[in-house]
Amino acid sequence: MKVTHKSGDMVFQIIVDDDLECINIFLENKRVGRFEFSHELEDFDKSGVVEYYLVTNLSLEEKYQRKGIGRAAFEFYKDCVCGIPVAARYEDGIKRGDGSHITGVGLPFVRTMRDEGIISK
């Protein structure tokens, strides 16, 4: 599944893999970003099984940040997963082996996506 996103005079290709666990972002056939997700099923005692996609990696070349590309990628991804929530861990200082800890410029990005309802709270 893919979509294009125009930012200024640049046109990006946003491609979601068939397994829904990766978004690749291309500019002129060069990958400039990659967002990764883990498909999770958690069994909570009283509320049953909860299904969601957990952010495990956010990578976008710095010169392409703050141009609406990440937002466009997440909005497209949310459509692709057909209502299954997209989640990200809260900053707790724990470095996780699966990469799901958010660092650097990913922190304010995730905060904004949560505030706008694109990433679940």
Long-range contacts (C-beta under 8 A, 24 or more apart in sequence): 1-76, 1-80, 3-72, 3-76, 5-68, 5-69, 5-72, 5-73, 7-64, 7-67, 7-68, 7-69, 8-67, 10-64, 10-67, 12-64, 12-69, 12-72, 14-69, 14-72, 14-73, 14-76, 16-76, 16-77, 16-80, 20-53, 20-77, 20-80, 20-81, 21-53, 23-73, 23-76, 23-77, 25-60, 25-64, 25-69, 25-73, 27-64, 32-60, 32-61, 32-64, 33-59, 33-60, 33-61, 33-64, 33-69, 33-70, 33-73, 34-59, 35-59, 35-60, 35-70, 35-73, 35-74, 35-77, 36-99, 37-77, 37-86, 38-98, 38-100, 40-87, 51-84, 51-85, 52-84, 52-85, 52-86, 52-87, 52-120, 53-77, 53-81, 53-84, 53-85, 53-86, 53-87, 54-87, 54-88, 54-89, 54-100, 55-86, 55-87, 55-88, 55-89, 55-100, 55-102, 55-110, 55-119, 56-98, 56-99, 56-100, 57-99, 58-102, 58-106, 58-109, 58-110, 62-105, 65-105, 70-109, 71-113, 71-118, 74-113, 74-118, 74-119, 75-118, 78-118, 85-120, 86-118, 86-119, 86-120, 87-119, 87-120, 88-113, 88-114, 88-119
